[in-house]
Amino acid sequence: MEIPRPNYETWLKPTSTVSLIDDVLTISTPSPFAAEMLEKRLSGTIHRTVSRVAGRKLEVQFKVHGSPNENHAKNIVFESTETSDSMSPKYVGKIDYAKSYALKPSFNFGSFVVGPSNRLAHAAAAKVAEAPGTVYNPLYIYSEVGLGKTHLLHAIGHVLEKRGLTVMYVSSERFTNEYITSIREGSADKFRECYRSADVLLVDDIQFIASKPQTQEGFFHTFNELHMAGKQIVITGDEPASKSLLQERIQSRLAGGLEVDLQPPDYESRYAILQSKAPDLEPAVLDQIAQRAHQNVRELEGALNRVIAYSQLVGAKVTTELADQALKSLLSEIPKDVISVDEILNAISDFTGIAQDDITGKRRDKATAEARRMAMYMLREDAHLTSSRVGQALGGKDHSTVLYAQKRFEQLMETDSSVRQHLATVRDIIIRSRRSKVSAK
C-alpha cells in the first residue's frame, strides 16, 4: 500500500528473505539490476517497514539469487521483542541494555574519501577521536542521505574503542525502543546505568525521535548527565538543529557544540571515491561515471556497480562504450515506473476535489493541507524528486517545509489506516488514467 503497484510487481514481488543475522536482513533479488534499483529507489520504504515490523532498526542488504554469499533460509524469526511507543505492548520483552550496535569495520577514517564537500566534517570527527570530551562536545553532523554521516560516526567509534573507551553506538530508534520498554518494565535504573556509564555516546539519525516527546525527555536527561560528566557525544541528523523538529532545549544543546554538514561530492571527490572502490578500472571509465552529477555516494557506488555487473553479464571488458551503454540502460528502466508531477497532482485533485492551484498555492485549511502533504510524499516516493524539486513543484515551498510534511505523512500512515487507503486510491486513479490513455491510442 505504500508504493505504486508497478514498482511492487517489478522490483519487490520477485524477492525473498534470506537471513536475519545481527540486525542485518538479507534479501534475495533476481538480478544485480534489481538489487541496485531496490537500494536506489525503494530502500527508504523497505527500511521503515522492516524496522517497524521488527520493533528495532534493521540494516537491509541485497544479494543476487544464486550468488556465493547467499545462504537460504525458509523462515525468518525476529528474535528481539524491542518496541517503540507506537507499538502494541504485546511486543514488549527483555532488552540487553549493555549491548551497543556493532561498528562496521569498513567504516573507518582510512576509507573515508575527503574532499571540499566534507573536509570540515572529517576534520571535526578526527579531532573528536583524538581528544574526546574536550573539544567539539557535542559534535552534530547533518546532511541528506548517503553522504557519509554514519561512516564518520563509526570511524570515531573505532578509534575510541581501540583506546579502551566504552563506546555506545545506537540508532535513535533503538534508543526509543529501550527507553519506552524500560518505563513499561520498571527498569529505568538499568537503562540509565547503561547509557550514563558510557564514555562515548554515538546516536545515528536523531530526527526519528522528533515525533516522540517522551523519548526526547529521556534523551535530554541522558545528554545532560553525559555532557556534565565530560563524556563525548556525537549525533547525526538530516538537517540543521535549528531547523529540526526536535524540542528547543535539545536544539540548543546540539547547537552548543559544533555543528557541521556534508554536501554532495564534487567531480574530484566523485572520481576519488570511484578510484578507491575500483582502482583497476581505466581512468577514462572512472571519469565517465564521475561526470554524472550523482546526488550522493550511494548513487555513485550504484552506478559503478551497475557498470561492473553489466560487463560481467555480457562477458566484456569495461570500456567507456560499455559504461555508457550500462548507464543508459539504467536510465531507460526508470521512466515506465516513475509517475509525473502532473499525474500526481491530477489524481489528488480528482480524489479530494481540491483544485491543483490550491494544492500548489498558499491555502492553509485542513483539507488543502492534507492534500498538499500527500502530494509532497508522493512526489518523493513516486516521482523520485529531491526535497528541493518537490518544493519547486508545489509553488516554491522551502526544504524544511517539505521534510516536515513528508515525515508527518509517514507518521499518519503508521497510525491511521484511512491515510494508507487514501494513498492507495490515488495511486489506483493514476493507474486507471494511464490504462485509459493506452486504450484510447
N, C-alpha and C positions, 0 to 999 in steps of 0.2 A: 504493500500500500504506500510505501514511501518513495518508490521510484517508478518511472514510466514502464508500462508493460513491455515495450520493445527492448528496453535495456535489460529487464529481467530475463526475457526469453533468450536474448543474445549472449549475455555475459554471466548471469547467475544460475540459470537453470542447469547448465551442463557441469556445474561444480559440485564438489562433495568435500566433507570434512575428512582430514587425515589423522590428526592428533591434537591433543592439548597437553603440552608439557611446559612446566614453569611459566604459566601465564602466556604462552605463545600458542596461538591457534593456527594450525597449518591447514590451508585449503587447497585442494587439488583442482587444477584447471586443465582444459583440453589442449591448450597451446600456449607458447610464450606470448603471443599477441594478446590472448585473453587475460593472461596474468598481468600484463602491462596495463591493459585497459581498466581492469578492476582496481589496480593500485592507483592509477592516474585519475579515474573518473568517479569511482564509487567507494573508495577507501573510507571516506568520512562517514558515509551512511553505514557501511559494514562495521566500522569500529564502534560507532554509537550503539548499534543494535546488539552485537555480540556482548559488549560490555554491560548493557542493560540486562540481558538475559543471565549473564554470569554473576552479576552483582559486584563486579570489580572491573577495573580497566585491564583489558587484554591487548596484547600485541598480535597483529594478524600478519601472516606471511603466506605467499602463494607459491605453490610448487606445480610444475608441469607434470601432468599424468604420465607415469612410467619413468620419471627421472630417477637417477640412482639414490637421491636423498629422500625419496618419498617412502614412508612407512605407513601402510594402510591399516586403518582401524575401523571396525564396523560401528562401534558405539563411542560417543564422546560423553564423558561424565564430568560435570563441573564440580570439582572436589570442594572448593571453598563455598561457604554459605554467607559470605560477607554481604551486607546490604547497605543501601543508601536510604536517605529519608524519603525517597519516592517509591520505595518498595514495600511489599507486604511484610508484616512481622514474621510470617511463616518461614522466611528465608534467613532469619537471624540464626547465627551459630557462633561457636567459639573462634576467636581470632588469635593468631600468633603475633602479638604486638611487637615482638622483638625482631621480626623479620623484615628487612629492607628489601626493596626490589633489587635484583642483580644488575650490576653495571655492565654494559656491553663492552667487551674487550676492544672492538674496532673503533669505538668512540673515544679516542684519546687525542691529546694535543698534536701528536705526530702526524695523524691522519687528517687533521683539520687544515684545509687549504685557506690561507689568509690572503685577503685582497682588500681593496678600498671599501667594499661594502660591509665588511665585517671586522676590520682591523681593530677598531676601538673595543668592540665586544670581546674579541680574542685577548687583547692586552689586559682588559679588566679581569677576565676569567683567570688568566695566567697569574696576575698579581694576587688574586684571592687565594689561588692554590699555593702561592709562595708564602703568604702571610695571612692565614685565616683568622677572622675575628678582629683584625686590627685595622684593615683598610677596606673600604667599599662594603660595608656591612649595614643593611643587606645589599646584595647585588641583584638587580632586577633586569632580566634580559627579555626583550619582547620583539616579536616580528610576526609576519604571516607564516603559514605552514611551509615546511620543507626548506628552511633557510639555515638550520644548524643550531637552534636553541638547545635541543636535547643533547646534541653532540657535545656542546660546551659544558652542559651540566654533568654529563658522565665523565668528561675529561677532568673536571675539578675533583669529582669523587674518586677517580683512580689515583690521582696524585696524593690526596689526603689519606686515603686508605693505606697506601704504601708507607705513609709516615706514622701509621699506628693509631690514627684518629677514628673514632666511631662515627661512621657516615650513615645517615638515614636518608635514603632516596625513595620518594613516593610520588605518585600522581595525586592531584587534588581529589580525584575520585576515590582513591584508596584512603586518603585522609578522611574523607566524608564517611565512607563505609565504617571505618574503625571508630570514629568519634560517635556516630549515631548508635552503633552497636554497644559501645562502652556505656552509654547512657541507659539503653534498654536492659543491659545485663547487670547494671550496677557495678561496672568495673572501671569507672572513671579514673580511679587512682592508678590502676595499671597502665591505662592509656597515657596519663600524664607522665608517669615514671619512664615509660618507653621513649616518648618524644623529647622530654626535657632532660634526659640523661645523654642525649646525642651531642657529639662535639660539632657536628655539621648537619644541617638540615637542608636537603635539596628537594624542592617541590616543583613538579612539572605541570604546566597548563593550569595556572591558578584561576583562570577565567571561569572554570567549570563550577566553582563554588559561589559564583555571583548571585545565583538564584536561591541560595541556601543560607538564610540568615543565621540559623542555629549553628551550622558548620563554621560560618565566618566568626561567630562568637568564640568557638573553640580555637580556631586558628589564631585569632587576635591574642588570646591569652597565652597560647603556646609561643607565638612570636615574641611577645614581651618578655617572657621568662628566659628564653634563649638569648635574646638580644642583651638583656641586662646582665646575663652571666658571661657575656663576651663570646658566645658561640657564633659560628659563621652561618649565615642564612643566604641561600641563593634560590631565586624563584624565577620561573619563566611564565610568560603570558603572551597574548596575541595583540595587545595594544598598550599604549602608554598608561601608566597607573591612573593619571588624572582623567583619562577618557574611559576607563573601565567602569563596569557596573558594580564594583566592589564597594563596601561601605567606606565612607570618607576617612574614617580613622585608619583603615587598612591602607587606603590610597596614600595617606600621609606617611605611614610607616615605610612603604615601598619607596616613595619619593625621597625619603630622608637619607637613603644611602646613595648608591649610584645606579642610574637608570640608563641602559644602553640598548640600541636596537640593531637589528640585522636587516640589510637591504638586499634586494635581488642581485645576484652576481653580475658584474660587467663582463665584457668579452674576455678580457685577460684572465679573470677568475674562472670563467666557464672553461676556458681552454686548459688552465692548470688543473682543474678538477678532473676533466676528461683524461688528461695525461697521467694523472695519478691512478686513475681507475683502469686505463688501458694503455700502458706505456709502449706496447708493441705495435699499435696502430700507426699508420703513416700520418705525419703532421697534416697533410692536406685533408685527410678524412676527419681528424680532430677539429681542424679549422672549419670544415663544412658543418659539422654538428654544432660547434660553438657559435657560429654566425647567427644561428636562430635564437631569437630573444626569449629563451626559456624563463619563466617567472620564478622558478625555484630549483633547488638542486635535485629534487626528486624527479621533476620533469626532465631535467638534463640527463640524469642517470637512466631514466626510462628510454630516452631517445637513443642513448648509447647501447643499452641492452637490446633495443629493437634492431639496430643495425647488426650487432653481433649474432643475434638469433636468426635474422634473415639470411646472413651469409652461411650459417650452419645448415639451415633448412634447404637452401638451394645448392649447397656444396661449392660455393665460390669464394674466392678471396675478397676481403673487404677492400673495396676501392671507392673512390669518390662517386663513381657512377652507381655502384651498388648501394652506397649510403643514401644517395639521392632517391633511388627507387624505393628503398625501405621506408624512408621518412615520408615520401609522397603517398605510399600506400597506407601509412598510418593515418595521415590526414584524410584520406579518401574514405576511411571507415567511419569517421565520426558523423558527418552530416546526416546520414539516414536516421540516426537516433536522436540527434540534437534538435530540440524544439526552438523555434524562433521567438523573439520578443513579442512580435505581433500575435503569434498563435497563443501565447500565454495570456497576454492582456485581453485578447478577444474572448477566450474561453472563460476567464474570470469575470469579465463583464457580462457575458451571457448567463453565467451561473448566478451572479449576485444581483444583476440588474443595475449595477453601478457603471456609469459611463467611463470610458477609458480616460478621458480628460480629467475626471475627478480622481481616478486612481493615481495618475501621474501628477496631479495638482497638489493643492495645499489644504484641501478639506480635511477636517480632523474629527468628524463624527465617528461613532463607534463602528458602524458598518463599513465605511470607507477605509478606516484604519485597518480593519481586519482584512479587507480585500487587498490593500496595499502590502500588508505583511505577508500574505500568501504569495503575492507577486514577487516580492523580494526573495522569498525562499525558493520559488520555482525558477527564477532567473539564474540562481546559483546552481541548483541541483539538476534542472532540465535543460537550461540553455548554456550552462557551464560558463557563466560570466563571472569575472572578478568582482569584488565588492565595489570598486570604483566604477566599473562599467554598469553594474546594477543601479548605482546611484544616478548615473547619467541617463539611463533608460527611463528612470522614474522622475524626471524633472529636475535633476541636479541635486539629489539628496546626498548628504556627506557620508563619508566612510563609516563613522561611528553610528550614525542613524541606521544604516543598512545592517551592520553587525548586530545591533540591538534587536532589530525586527526579526532577523533570521534566527537568533537564539531564542527569542520569545516564541516564535512559531514552533521551533523544535520542542520547547518545554510543553507547549499546549498539545502537541501531537502525542506526547508521552502520557498525558493525564486526561485528555478529552478525546474519546473515540470519534465524536462527531467531526472534529477537525480533520482526522485522518480520512473519514468518509467523504468530506467535502473536497479534500485534495484529490482523492481517487476519482470523484465525479468530474472534476475539472479536467483531469487527465483523460478520462473517457470522452469528454466533449472534444478534446483535441484529436483523439484517435478517430472518432466518428467524422469529424470535419475533414481529416486527411483522406479517409476512405471515400467520402462523398466526392471529393475533388478528383480522386483517381477514377471513380466510376463515371464522372462527367466527361473525362477525357476519352 
